[in-house]
Amino acid sequence: MFGFSIQKLLFTVAAIFVVWYGFKWVGRMKKVREREARDRLRRQAGTGGGAGNSESGESGVAEEMVECQTCGAFVAATGAKSCGKEECPYPG
């Protein structure tokens, strides 16, 4: 009853084979999905689409900031707007 037989041995080998290649297949599919997601994000960043873009439409571009002498807040060096205080050096 609990002895070895060729059918039990073949079934065990087949089960190990199926599980082994199943894990390999799942791993490959995960890598493919990650690569596709990374490529999709690169395409969106290259065309200016997608979330997280600045007002100019560029993604991943650093903008220089300067400190306002009046209120101490940091504002963009180009296109800065007034903070609303009388002595603010920025227009608008």
N, C-alpha and C positions, 0 to 999 in steps of 0.2 A: 504494500500500500504506500509506504513512504520511501520506497527504494528508488533508485535512479532508473530512468527509462529514456530511450531516444526521443520520445515525444516531449517529455518534460524538458529535456536538455535543449531541444530545438525551439520549443516555445519560449524558454528563458532567454536564449540568444536572440530570437526575433523580437522579444519585448525590449531588451536592452538596445538593440539596433534601432527600433522605432523611436524610443525615448531619446536616444543620443542624437539622431538626425532631426528629430522634432525640435530640440533645443537649438541645434545649429541653424535651422530654418528660421526660427523665431528671432534669433540674434541677427541674422542677415536682414530680415524684414525691418527690424528696429534701426539698423544702420542706414538702410535705404530711406526710411521715413525721416530720420534726422538729417540726412544729406539733402533731401528734397525741401525740408523746412528751412534749412540754412540757405539753400539756393534761392528759395522764394523770398526770404528776407533780404538777401543781397539785391535781387531784382527790384524789390519795392524801394529799397534805399537808393538805388541807382536812378530810378525814375522819379523820385520825389513823392511817391505814393506811400500810403500807410500812416499809422499813428506815430506820434512822437516827433514830428518834424517841426522845425522852427517856422516862423511866419514867412521867411524868405523861400521856403520850400526845400531847403538843404537839410540833409540829415547827417548828424555826426560831425558838424563843423563847430569848432569852439569859437566863441565870441568874446572879445576883450571887454572887461568890465572896469569901470572907474568909480571911485567913491565920490558921492555928492558932498561938497564942502558944507552945505547947509544942513541937511538932515542926516548925513552919514550912511545913507543907503547906497548899495552898489547898483549902478545902472549901466546899460550897454553904452560902449564908447561912441557908437554911431547910432543916431536915431533916438537918443534919450529924450524923454519928455519931462516937463516940469512936475515937481512933487507937490506943488500947490502953495508953497511958502513964498513969501515976498522976495527973499534974497536968493532964490533958486537960480543958478546960472544957466539952466537949460530952458529953451523956448517951449511954449505950448501948453 
